[in-house]
């Protein structure tokens, strides 16, 4: 009877198994950005500031990063399939808790638990898909995985904005529940563990390494999130947390290289140059993807008065571009070298970033179509091939650990990059304000002329010249603040473009068409 069941499981089409796998990956990636446009509404409901509400986003990213190194241990203790099901179930329950929360502590705790459950989803989905498909079909399989992974953060603001305005913000979390339950039931029926992924006896956990990693990531994230508000190293607590975080990071790397038998993360995989360079490229791509998906709706809402829904709609062209990128990859699968496809994708991302650098406050929603479309095409065309290239030289037994390490680095790129991008907006805004404020004086004839003209128009309503002149100067100051903030966004988008060009040499150093030492097992 047992042999018959195993035989029946082996006959399940890998494409059928892909449906719940990709759905689970889509849900996790969707929740990286779905709350972005709803932050003002959530902040108003639980009575916190907009600045404090950013913890709702970062707590999810940090939690998912911290849990990734423990995936190998829990897979050995419970079996990979059981742990995968538990992770999706925890993610689903935490999503329900998020929607029911009505205090800052409860929301952040629920989002943290959601990240703990979701952190294992992407590494396990990637590892399982690479096992159930032969290597010649990795391109098609990873195209679907990459498409879900890229398009979900793009659709997040759209779905979040629509649900927030037409229903209420808790529904951005409630929608995860039915899909999460469906994934749990499907995976329990369709997926089975190969021998090396089954429950093992005497599994060991590097608790010291995990503790150091958690301290390093958590404290560094706090510094990156709140350091700018505190004046960075002018605040004593920033210095202390930075010192403790740096020490913990050094101890973590030392412990991992010293522990040769049961390391928390097999950092020796980074000796594989394909894996190393591919991981670095993906870190930068996730930084650009997540940070840009947060900044563009924020710019449109804060500077141009867009609603949460319209801010999310601005991301739709990126989703259309992702569809086109997927179609191109599938059409030219095994016909165009993966390095060429990735190279074209990086160029398109850079071009989109520079086009974003040409925006102004008089644009319409259609003006962001072309750069966002380039971003969507570029992300799919670069992300999917580089995943294949980076894992093509790993042994089958290293896929789970390699996927965990790679997704940890990608999550760190997303969470740290988002904090850095937010800091760039603040700093660049101050810099441009300082550069332009010198022109707002009576010695500048253009300034005097515009203030005088505005004062004349205002005098008709207020009837007092001093008040009208004061209000006219205030208008000029507000215009200065808008322009300085706009330039801050422009500079940050240009940094995204520059980052995509800088990583191109890493792509050129990667080897292509590498054959695996051992063929992936059939399920």
Secondary structure, 3 states (H helix, E strand, C coil): CHHHHHHHHHCCCHHHHHHHHHHHHHHHHHCCCCCCCCHHHHHHHHCCCHHHHCHHHHHHHHHHHHHHCCHHHHHHHHCHHHHHHHHHHHHHHHHHHHHHCCCHHHHHHHHHHHHHHHHHHHHHHHHHHHHHCCHHHHHHHHHHHHHHHHHHHHHHHHHHHHHHHHCCCCHHHHHHHHHHHHHHHHHHHHCCCCHHHCCCCCCCCCHHHHHHHHHHHHHHHHHHHHCCCCCHHHCHHHHHHHHHHHHHHHHHHHHHHHCCCCCCCCHHHHHCHHHHHHHHHHHHHHHHHHHHHHHHHHHHHHHHCCCHHHHHHCCHHHHHHHHHHHHHHHHCCCCCCHHHHHHHHHHHHHHHHHHHCCCCCCCCHHHHHHHHHHHHHHHHHHHHHHHHHHHCCCCHHHHHHHHHHHHHHHHHHHHHHHHHHHHHHHHHHHHHHHHHHHHCCCCCHHHHHHHHHHHHHHHHHHCCHHHHHHHHHHHHHHHHHHHHHHHHHHHHHHHHHHHHHHCHHHHHCCCCCCCCCCCCCCC
